[in-house]
Amino acid sequence: MDNYLKDIQDIKKMMDKSSQFLSLSGMAGVMAGIYALSGAFAIREIAINNQGKVTLESYSFKLIVLIAGAVLFLSVLTAFILTMRKAKRSEESMWNSTSKRLAINFLIPLGTGGIFAILLMRNHYYGLIAPITLIFYGLACVNASKYTVRDVRYLGITIIILGLFATAFMGYGLQFWALGFGVCHIIYGTLMYFKYDRKQ
């Protein structure tokens, strides 16, 4: 009987490995949250120094774009390095059919949201940038969650809700952005670290 149950558990593990990419690093989420909070603080300081008046042609706007780009670059780089290390420890391939499906399902909503945000920026709808990036990032997480751990789905739903609140309370976009990309990433990343990473 014990052998029978063990065989069932082994089969279930094999099925999970074939349908889910389980090497996402919780610590990468924590670091992404820290980068986002640092970036939000820097952008807030720039906005205060310019009394909230930032135009597309100004040096301040270029600096804000540079900070946002740095946050994105560091988050992606950290996620790649930590996830690769975790995949090696668990003897899972970093780039397989499941991780490809995960990436595609994540990037389609994310890319759409990014293009939409740029178009809004060009038309001077600055107040909608933070809500749109939150909503589409949340949708990307929900869409990709079927190929990885379920916690990513809950992260996505939380960030979508924050994006809707950011739309309702226009003018507090940066605060909601910091809450979504910063605090939520730290909380969910910490939960995922203790739930999955430490077991290894």
Contacts in CASP RR format, 6 or more apart in sequence:
PFRMAT RR
TARGET T0000
AUTHOR 0000-0000-0000
METHOD contacts of the structure
MODEL  1
MDNYLKDIQDIKKMMDKSSQFLSLSGMAGVMAGIYALSGAFAIREIAINN
QGKVTLESYSFKLIVLIAGAVLFLSVLTAFILTMRKAKRSEESMWNSTSK
RLAINFLIPLGTGGIFAILLMRNHYYGLIAPITLIFYGLACVNASKYTVR
DVRYLGITIIILGLFATAFMGYGLQFWALGFGVCHIIYGTLMYFKYDRKQ
16 22 0 8 1.000
17 92 0 8 1.000
18 98 0 8 1.000
19 98 0 8 1.000
19 147 0 8 1.000
20 98 0 8 1.000
20 147 0 8 1.000
20 148 0 8 1.000
20 149 0 8 1.000
21 92 0 8 1.000
21 96 0 8 1.000
21 98 0 8 1.000
21 99 0 8 1.000
21 102 0 8 1.000
21 147 0 8 1.000
21 148 0 8 1.000
22 90 0 8 1.000
22 92 0 8 1.000
22 148 0 8 1.000
22 149 0 8 1.000
22 196 0 8 1.000
23 83 0 8 1.000
23 86 0 8 1.000
23 87 0 8 1.000
23 90 0 8 1.000
23 92 0 8 1.000
23 94 0 8 1.000
24 79 0 8 1.000
24 83 0 8 1.000
24 86 0 8 1.000
24 148 0 8 1.000
24 149 0 8 1.000
24 152 0 8 1.000
24 192 0 8 1.000
25 79 0 8 1.000
25 82 0 8 1.000
25 83 0 8 1.000
25 85 0 8 1.000
25 86 0 8 1.000
25 192 0 8 1.000
25 193 0 8 1.000
25 197 0 8 1.000
26 82 0 8 1.000
26 188 0 8 1.000
26 189 0 8 1.000
26 190 0 8 1.000
26 192 0 8 1.000
26 193 0 8 1.000
26 196 0 8 1.000
26 197 0 8 1.000
27 82 0 8 1.000
27 189 0 8 1.000
27 193 0 8 1.000
27 197 0 8 1.000
28 75 0 8 1.000
28 78 0 8 1.000
28 79 0 8 1.000
28 82 0 8 1.000
28 83 0 8 1.000
28 189 0 8 1.000
29 75 0 8 1.000
29 79 0 8 1.000
29 185 0 8 1.000
29 186 0 8 1.000
29 188 0 8 1.000
29 189 0 8 1.000
29 192 0 8 1.000
30 185 0 8 1.000
30 186 0 8 1.000
30 189 0 8 1.000
30 190 0 8 1.000
30 193 0 8 1.000
31 74 0 8 1.000
31 75 0 8 1.000
31 78 0 8 1.000
31 82 0 8 1.000
32 75 0 8 1.000
32 78 0 8 1.000
32 79 0 8 1.000
32 181 0 8 1.000
32 182 0 8 1.000
32 185 0 8 1.000
33 75 0 8 1.000
33 181 0 8 1.000
33 182 0 8 1.000
33 183 0 8 1.000
33 184 0 8 1.000
33 185 0 8 1.000
33 186 0 8 1.000
34 182 0 8 1.000
34 186 0 8 1.000
35 70 0 8 1.000
35 71 0 8 1.000
35 74 0 8 1.000
35 75 0 8 1.000
35 78 0 8 1.000
36 71 0 8 1.000
36 75 0 8 1.000
36 177 0 8 1.000
36 178 0 8 1.000
36 180 0 8 1.000
36 181 0 8 1.000
36 182 0 8 1.000
36 185 0 8 1.000
37 178 0 8 1.000
37 182 0 8 1.000
37 183 0 8 1.000
37 186 0 8 1.000
38 71 0 8 1.000
39 67 0 8 1.000
39 68 0 8 1.000
39 70 0 8 1.000
39 71 0 8 1.000
40 174 0 8 1.000
40 177 0 8 1.000
40 178 0 8 1.000
40 181 0 8 1.000
40 182 0 8 1.000
41 178 0 8 1.000
42 67 0 8 1.000
43 64 0 8 1.000
43 67 0 8 1.000
43 68 0 8 1.000
43 174 0 8 1.000
44 174 0 8 1.000
46 54 0 8 1.000
46 60 0 8 1.000
46 63 0 8 1.000
46 64 0 8 1.000
46 67 0 8 1.000
47 54 0 8 1.000
47 174 0 8 1.000
49 60 0 8 1.000
50 58 0 8 1.000
50 60 0 8 1.000
54 60 0 8 1.000
54 61 0 8 1.000
54 64 0 8 1.000
55 61 0 8 1.000
56 121 0 8 1.000
56 122 0 8 1.000
56 124 0 8 1.000
83 94 0 8 1.000
84 94 0 8 1.000
86 197 0 8 1.000
86 200 0 8 1.000
87 93 0 8 1.000
87 94 0 8 1.000
88 94 0 8 1.000
89 200 0 8 1.000
90 200 0 8 1.000
93 99 0 8 1.000
98 147 0 8 1.000
99 147 0 8 1.000
101 147 0 8 1.000
102 144 0 8 1.000
102 147 0 8 1.000
102 148 0 8 1.000
103 144 0 8 1.000
105 140 0 8 1.000
105 143 0 8 1.000
105 144 0 8 1.000
105 146 0 8 1.000
105 147 0 8 1.000
106 140 0 8 1.000
106 141 0 8 1.000
106 143 0 8 1.000
106 144 0 8 1.000
107 140 0 8 1.000
108 140 0 8 1.000
108 143 0 8 1.000
109 136 0 8 1.000
109 138 0 8 1.000
109 139 0 8 1.000
109 140 0 8 1.000
109 143 0 8 1.000
110 136 0 8 1.000
110 137 0 8 1.000
110 140 0 8 1.000
111 136 0 8 1.000
112 136 0 8 1.000
113 132 0 8 1.000
113 133 0 8 1.000
113 136 0 8 1.000
114 132 0 8 1.000
114 133 0 8 1.000
114 136 0 8 1.000
116 132 0 8 1.000
116 136 0 8 1.000
117 129 0 8 1.000
117 132 0 8 1.000
117 133 0 8 1.000
117 136 0 8 1.000
120 126 0 8 1.000
120 128 0 8 1.000
120 129 0 8 1.000
120 132 0 8 1.000
121 129 0 8 1.000
127 170 0 8 1.000
127 171 0 8 1.000
127 173 0 8 1.000
128 167 0 8 1.000
130 163 0 8 1.000
130 166 0 8 1.000
130 173 0 8 1.000
130 174 0 8 1.000
130 176 0 8 1.000
130 177 0 8 1.000
131 163 0 8 1.000
131 164 0 8 1.000
131 166 0 8 1.000
131 167 0 8 1.000
131 173 0 8 1.000
131 176 0 8 1.000
133 177 0 8 1.000
134 159 0 8 1.000
134 160 0 8 1.000
134 162 0 8 1.000
134 163 0 8 1.000
134 166 0 8 1.000
134 176 0 8 1.000
134 177 0 8 1.000
134 180 0 8 1.000
134 181 0 8 1.000
135 159 0 8 1.000
135 160 0 8 1.000
135 163 0 8 1.000
135 164 0 8 1.000
135 167 0 8 1.000
137 156 0 8 1.000
137 159 0 8 1.000
137 181 0 8 1.000
138 155 0 8 1.000
138 156 0 8 1.000
138 157 0 8 1.000
138 159 0 8 1.000
138 160 0 8 1.000
139 156 0 8 1.000
139 160 0 8 1.000
140 156 0 8 1.000
141 152 0 8 1.000
141 153 0 8 1.000
141 155 0 8 1.000
141 156 0 8 1.000
141 159 0 8 1.000
142 153 0 8 1.000
142 156 0 8 1.000
142 157 0 8 1.000
142 160 0 8 1.000
144 152 0 8 1.000
145 152 0 8 1.000
145 153 0 8 1.000
145 156 0 8 1.000
146 153 0 8 1.000
149 192 0 8 1.000
149 196 0 8 1.000
151 188 0 8 1.000
151 191 0 8 1.000
151 192 0 8 1.000
151 195 0 8 1.000
154 188 0 8 1.000
155 184 0 8 1.000
155 185 0 8 1.000
155 188 0 8 1.000
158 180 0 8 1.000
158 184 0 8 1.000
158 188 0 8 1.000
159 180 0 8 1.000
159 181 0 8 1.000
159 184 0 8 1.000
162 176 0 8 1.000
162 179 0 8 1.000
162 180 0 8 1.000
162 184 0 8 1.000
163 176 0 8 1.000
163 180 0 8 1.000
165 176 0 8 1.000
166 172 0 8 1.000
166 173 0 8 1.000
166 176 0 8 1.000
166 177 0 8 1.000
169 176 0 8 1.000
END
